[in-house]
């Protein structure tokens, strides 16, 4: 009896182990099937906001506007294309060609081409080429707002300074900096955009202390009098009075600097929405 009992318990233990293993395999199969189903659902969601649907959504939002838009309106305008581009990059679109990808999608809801930057006779060839490439990422209506530029090559930080409504100087040493400085040119072309910049800065930095930019791990390249408030993906973007919000935003969104598409969707949508808005004829109606 004792032998039989021992044998019986051993069989029971083995049978339980086999059942447990089978259960694990069955669970693993279900998990795989569930993962496949989730993948299909994600793809379906991506397709549902791709193509014409996200374009229609954007155009409807634009045409519902009844006056000067606020920050929240710009975010609403930019939300469909943000979701669409995120879905494209999740499916493997290369970030190396990211500026071209963003511009290609924006061109579906804002006119591109037919507008070129204007340069004065003192402009440097290298700086002009960098600015022309940067301007190719922007809607035509936005490019038309930019004044005649004296384009100069610089070693170090870029610069934008507007002398008159029709004339400004830009110093650059590459396409990223050129796009950053064109962001300054765009914001100074519209009093409305300057108000939006102020609203966004105040909302993001309310209660945050002013700190020096030339402190911390990377103190180089900033003047002792330059200060910022926390609230953005990069401290330079939070420079005092919001003077770098829009220029940094345009640069960061097109080149995904500081991983802004993932880390700050709201700012990304704001920049995209503003480019669509100022890249459409509708902005001139108000």
C-alpha positions, 0 to 999 in steps of 0.5 A: 500500500505504501508503495502504491501510495508513493507511486500514486502521489508521484503520478499526481505530481507529474500530471499536475506539472504537465497540466501546469506546463500546458496551461503556461503554453496556452497562456503564452499562446493567448498572450501572442494572439492578444498582442497580435490583436492589439497590433491590428487595433493600433494599425487600424487606429493609425489608418483611421486618422491617416489619409484624408481623414486627418486632413478633413479634421484639420480643415474643419478646425480651421474653418470653425475659427471666428477670430484671433486664435489662442494657444489652445486653438493652435494646439487643436489645429496641430493635433491631427497632423501630430497624431498622423506623423507619430503613427508614421514614425511608429511604423518605421519612418526614418528620423534622419529625414524627419524635416522632409517628412514633417514638411511633406505632411504639412504640405497636405493642409498648407500651400508649399512652394512659390515663395522664396526668401529675399536677400540683400547684396551683402549676403554670404552664399553659405548662409543663403543656402542654409536659409533657403533649405530651412525655408523649404520646410515652411509653408509659402504663406509663412515664408512670404511674411519674412522680411528681406534678409542680410544673411551672414555666416557666423561661428557660434550662436546664430542671430536674428535682428530686425532693423525695420519691418522690411529688413533684418539680419540673420547670422547662421552656420547651418540649416538647424540654426537657420530654421531657428532664426527663421522662427524668430522672423516669423514671430516678429512678422505677427503681433498675434504670434508674439501674444501667443508666445507670451500666453504660452510662456506665462502658462508654462512658467507660472511660479517658477524661479528665474535661473541663470543659463550659464550654470549647471553641467553645460554653462558655456555659450551663455552670457551671465545676464541670460536667465530662464524659467523651467517648464520646457524640454530645454532650458534655453527654450524657457529663456526669460520673457519667452523670447526663444519659445517659438524659434526653439519650437520650430527648430526642435519640432522639425529635427525632433531635438530633445525628443520633443515629439515624445516629451512635449506633445502639447508644444509640438502640436502648438508649433504644427498648428501655428504653421498650418494656421499661418500657412493658410489664407485663413490667417489673413481673414482676421 
